[in-house]
């Protein structure tokens, strides 16, 4: 029974690590998109 509890704890830790990694990836993607939109807006503004 203790082995099953240990596996459950390990699975929960792995799931939390994957979630944190996914959140970090989403953060960087959103940041890159934001920077791209700002750059595009600056280029459009400079043409006016």
Order of alpha helices (4+ residues) and beta strands (2+ residues): alpha
